[in-house]
Amino acid sequence: MAEDLVLDTAIRDWVLIPLSVVMVLIGILRYFVSKLMRSSNQVPDPKMVKEGQVIIRARNLRAAANYIPAKSFRARRVYFSNEENGLLYVPKGQAQNAQAQMFSDPNMAMDMMKKNLSMIIPQTLTFAWVNFFFSGFVAAKIPFPLTQRFRSMLQNGIDLSTVDVSYVSSRSWYFLNLFGLRGLFSLILGEENATDDTQRMMQMSGFGFDPTKSLGAEKDSLDIFQHEWALPKFEQRAEAVLKKLVS
Amino acid sequence: MANLGAPGKTDSDITDELPTFNVENMQNNAKIIYYSRTFMSIIGGVIAGILGFTGLTGFILYFLVMAITSVGLAAKAGFSVHSYFDGWNRIILDGFLGGLLSFVLFWTYPYDVS
């Protein structure tokens, strides 16, 4: 029963294209709105910045540790992970405090909530709009065959069970657009402002614990690190190179 | 394609047994790879849709386009991959499947429209 439905041009004009256009426009709008909202309250917390910089320093030390002699590496490491006044050492009580403070700080919480909302609301609205207007008919045909299990997912508004799974409803067209336009956004909006909702949400949920835990993590990895002096024969090599240059 | 050459050199100097990497340049190069792949997957999608490929043929076209992108990137880097990237894996495999969704979207489009 593989009938070959030909899609009406009316469907094409009034469903597929407007939906894509609307999604692109909403994406661009969201990008500008988030840029505007972000610049308003951008007072970075000095303590957080300091912690971030310390982490970067420790990471640099680990990355380039093989180029400095063993003794100086050890000296630097002690500076970082010393029990009393080492930079990376955070006593347990204080660690918990920073976390709680992060969430109860009204500014920060509002900021995160605003960002989350500005991500979720347009998506929800668009989805509801699609469901309301564009349900109950075949919207598009996807060019590759899928198994029967996807039928319930892709053909949500269509009640015929004999139609090929390649014919999908507009809801699945919405989702296809959602994922496919991510790449397009990263191209036209420049850099990674590619309204990557899922990634952003994952980052947001892990944000509160970031500073305190990562300090401990850095300290541990610094402690574990094995120093290997990578330039032991350096004088000989320098001599060889110079000889080659001179002769 | 963006200018791979000028800010691209990642190596340090004489120490050719220990590759050292300039992180900023590496990130820049990685970004360029990402953009190139995304763009090519979109173009490839449109081509697949216009030519009316279905099913497996279309995916073969996707892999072909990715391979062409890899070769193009390698050629742009003058085939001395090690002075611009971590190694061959970076230039060949990175972001391989990332463009798949965009490809499918832009493949479905002309397939339906025509």
Interface residues (C-beta under 8 A of the other chain):
Chain A: L7 R12 L16 S20 N66 A140 K141 I142 P143 F144 P145 L176 N177 F179 G180 L181 R182 G183 L184 S186 L187 E191 A230 L231 R237 V241
Chain B: I14 T15 L18 K31 Y34 Y35 T38 F39 S41 I42 A48 G49 F53 T54 G55 L56 G58 F59 G98 G99 L101 S102 F103 V104 L105 F106 W107 T108 Y109 Y111 D112 V113
